[in-house]
């Protein structure tokens, strides 16, 4: 029986999946050669394209192309580009975002909610992220809620949000990724289930640094350090500029008792690449706290 002409075809399927699995250059390439039969989808295509450029740290492309005359849906992406490109100004930008999100917000603009949630998570404010994401049932917003809850060590609440995602679209790549994140947080036998999810995605969509890092995390959690190192080296070859790969290599070096200079080398590379990365910021804070405690308990001469 021939398919109905009214049957919906997701023309952005490849673009969307490339973005969600961390294959950002492919996302851009697929978007550029796409000939959409539905012009209304061109805006969503642009949203993924600009976000892929940000993921590749090509902030200038976004800052130059999104102007005051650009559609409302893509405007928030310029705000995220400014935030990522100007670490020194982030405190002021978060204050501006607080004011913006406390006013009249168009909650139908899911990109605005995603950008706000992303910024809040980046600066370690998951509660604020949840507040701005709460009004939306967009699948990406739900996935970001799962991330926020997991960052607060509330895997129980993350499972409830995941249940909503499963009910919306169980087979969606985002839902599968959220399932893997939640499984890793739950631990135990769920860790192996997370591994299978990542492996299934690699088999279907190809390996990326993002998926290989997910696998490596599952290996580390199971004490399979040789397998984790292999996955992370593959991830490093796929994308030598992926900060999460460096973070996982630092953690792995600690677990395997490697010489301090090994982990320090990865840390130096991470600091050079992204001095404001949350891992670096947390480490700097712990070092400052340690120095303060040492001074507090030092024996006076």
C-alpha positions in Angstrom: 0.0 0.0 0.0 1.5 3.4 -1.0 2.1 5.9 1.8 -0.5 8.6 2.2 0.5 11.9 0.8 -0.6 13.5 4.0 1.9 11.4 6.0 4.4 13.7 7.7 8.0 13.4 6.6 10.6 14.8 9.0 12.8 16.6 6.5 15.1 17.8 9.3 15.6 14.3 10.7 19.3 14.0 9.7 20.1 17.6 10.7 18.5 17.2 14.1 20.1 13.8 14.8 23.5 15.1 13.7 23.2 18.0 16.1 21.9 16.0 19.1 24.7 13.4 18.7 27.4 16.0 18.5 28.2 15.7 14.8 28.1 19.4 14.4 29.9 19.8 11.0 27.6 17.2 9.5 24.6 19.1 10.9 25.8 22.2 9.1 26.6 20.4 5.9 23.2 18.6 5.8 21.3 21.8 6.6 23.1 23.7 3.8 22.3 21.2 1.1 18.7 20.6 2.2 15.9 21.6 -0.2 12.8 21.9 2.0 9.4 21.3 0.6 7.9 23.0 3.6 9.3 26.6 3.8 8.1 27.0 7.4 10.8 24.5 8.4 13.6 26.7 7.2 13.6 28.6 10.4 14.0 25.5 12.5 16.8 24.5 10.1 18.5 27.8 10.8 18.2 27.3 14.5 20.1 24.0 14.3 22.7 25.5 11.9 23.5 28.4 14.2 23.6 26.2 17.3 26.0 23.9 15.5 28.3 26.8 14.7 28.3 27.7 18.4 29.2 24.1 19.4 32.2 24.4 17.0 33.1 27.7 18.8 32.5 29.7 15.6 30.8 32.5 17.4 31.6 35.2 14.9 29.4 33.5 12.2 26.4 33.8 14.5 27.2 37.3 15.8 27.5 38.6 12.2 24.5 36.8 10.7 21.8 37.3 13.3 20.7 40.9 13.3 18.0 42.9 14.9 15.9 42.1 11.9 16.2 38.4 12.2 13.2 36.3 13.3 12.4 36.1 17.0 13.1 32.4 17.1 16.8 32.8 16.3 17.4 36.0 18.3 18.2 34.2 21.5 21.0 32.3 19.8 22.9 35.6 19.4 22.6 36.1 23.2 24.2 32.6 23.7 26.9 33.5 21.2 27.7 36.6 23.2 27.7 34.7 26.5 30.1 32.0 25.1 32.4 34.5 23.4 32.8 36.9 26.3 33.6 35.0 29.6 34.6 38.2 31.4 31.1 39.7 30.9 29.1 36.7 31.9 28.1 38.0 35.3 26.5 41.0 33.8 24.8 38.9 31.1 23.3 36.6 33.7 22.0 39.6 35.6 20.4 40.9 32.3 19.0 37.4 31.7 17.5 37.3 35.2 15.7 40.6 34.4 14.5 39.4 31.0 13.2 36.1 32.3 11.4 37.7 35.2 9.3 39.9 32.9 6.8 38.9 30.2 8.3 36.0 28.4 7.0 34.4 25.2 7.1 30.8 26.4 6.2 29.6 22.9 9.7 30.6 21.9 11.4 27.4 22.9 14.8 28.6 21.7 14.7 31.4 24.2 13.9 28.9 27.0 16.7 26.6 25.8 19.2 29.4 25.7 18.2 30.7 29.1 18.4 27.2 30.6 21.7 26.5 29.0 23.2 29.7 30.4 21.9 29.0 33.8 23.3 25.5 33.8 26.7 26.8 32.6 26.9 29.1 35.6 25.8 26.4 38.0 22.2 27.6 38.6 20.1 24.5 37.8 17.2 25.8 39.9 17.0 28.9 37.6 17.2 26.6 34.6 14.3 24.6 35.8 12.2 27.7 36.5 12.6 29.0 32.9 12.1 25.6 31.3 9.1 24.6 33.3 6.4 26.2 31.1 7.5 24.2 28.0 6.7 20.7 26.9 9.1 20.9 23.9 11.2 17.7 23.9 14.5 19.6 24.0 13.3 21.6 27.0 12.4 18.4 28.7 15.8 17.0 28.0 17.4 20.1 29.5 15.2 19.7 32.6 16.6 16.1 32.9 20.1 17.5 32.8 19.3 20.2 35.4 17.8 17.7 37.8 20.7 15.3 37.4 23.1 18.1 38.1 21.2 18.5 41.4 21.5 14.8 42.1 17.8 14.4 41.8 17.7 11.2 39.6 14.3 10.5 41.1 12.8 13.7 39.6 14.8 13.2 36.4 13.1 9.8 36.0 9.7 11.5 36.2 10.7 14.0 33.5 12.1 11.2 31.4 8.7 9.4 31.7 7.1 12.5 30.0 9.7 12.3 27.2 9.0 8.6 26.7 5.3 9.3 26.4 5.9 12.0 23.9 8.4 10.1 21.7 10.1 7.0 23.1 12.3 6.5 20.0 13.5 10.0 19.6 17.3 10.4 19.8 16.9 13.0 22.6 14.7 10.6 24.7 17.3 7.9 24.3 20.1 10.2 25.3 18.1 11.3 28.4 17.6 7.7 29.2 21.3 7.1 29.1 22.1 10.1 31.3 19.5 9.0 33.8 20.8 5.4 33.8 24.3 6.6 34.5 23.1 8.6 37.4 21.1 5.7 38.8 24.1 3.4 38.7 24.1 -0.3 39.3 22.8 -2.5 36.5 21.5 0.7 34.8 25.1 1.6 33.8 25.2 -1.3 31.4 21.9 -0.2 29.9 23.4 3.2 29.3 26.3 1.6 27.5 23.9 -0.3 25.2 22.0 2.9 24.3 25.3 4.7 23.3 26.4 1.6 21.3 23.1 1.4 19.5 23.3 5.1 18.5 26.9 4.6 17.3 25.8 1.7 15.2 22.9 3.6 13.7 24.3 7.1 13.5 28.0 6.8 13.6 30.5 7.5 16.4 31.0 11.0 17.6 33.0 12.5 20.5 29.7 13.0 22.4 28.6 9.4 22.1 32.1 8.0 22.8 32.3 10.1 25.9 29.0 8.7 27.1 30.4 5.2 26.5 33.6 6.0 28.3 31.6 7.3 31.3 29.8 4.0 31.5 33.1 2.2 31.3 34.6 4.3 34.1 31.6 3.7 36.3 32.0 0.0 35.9 35.8 0.1 36.5 36.6 -0.9 32.9 39.4 1.6 32.6 41.1 0.1 29.5 37.9 0.2 27.5 37.3 3.8 28.8 40.7 4.9 27.6 40.2 3.3 24.2 36.8 5.1 23.8 38.3 8.5 24.9 41.3 8.2 22.6 38.8 7.6 19.7 36.9 10.6 20.9 40.1 12.7 20.9 40.7 11.7 17.3 37.2 12.6 16.3 37.4 16.0 18.0 40.6 17.1 19.6 38.9 20.3 20.9 36.1 18.6 22.9 36.4 19.7 26.5 34.4 16.8 27.9 36.9 14.3 26.5 39.7 16.1 28.4 37.6 16.1 31.6 37.0 12.4 31.3 40.7 11.8 30.6 41.6 13.8 33.7 39.2 11.6 35.8 40.5 8.4 34.2 44.1 9.4 34.9 43.2 9.8 38.5 41.4 6.5 38.7 44.2 4.6 37.0 46.9 6.1 39.1 48.9 7.6 36.2 51.7 10.0 36.9 50.5 13.4 37.9 51.9 15.0 34.8 49.5 13.0 32.6 46.4 14.5 34.2 48.1 17.9 34.5 48.8 17.9 30.8 45.1 17.3 30.0 44.1 20.0 32.5 46.5 22.5 31.0 45.0 21.8 27.6 41.5 22.2 29.0 42.4 25.5 30.6 43.9 26.8 27.4 40.9 25.7 25.4 38.2 26.9 27.8 39.4 28.6 31.0 35.8 29.2 32.1 34.7 25.5 31.7 32.6 24.5 34.7 35.2 21.7 35.6 38.0 24.3 35.7 35.8 26.8 37.6 34.9 24.1 40.2 38.6 23.0 40.5 39.7 26.6 41.0 37.1 27.1 43.7 38.3 24.0 45.5 41.9 25.1 45.3 41.0 28.5 46.7 38.9 26.9 49.5 41.9 24.6 50.4 44.3 27.5 50.5 41.9 29.4 52.7 41.6 26.5 55.1 45.3 26.0 55.2 45.8 29.7 56.2 43.0 29.4 58.8 44.6 26.5 60.6 48.2 27.4 60.1 50.3 27.6 63.3 51.3 31.2 64.0 55.0 31.7 64.1 
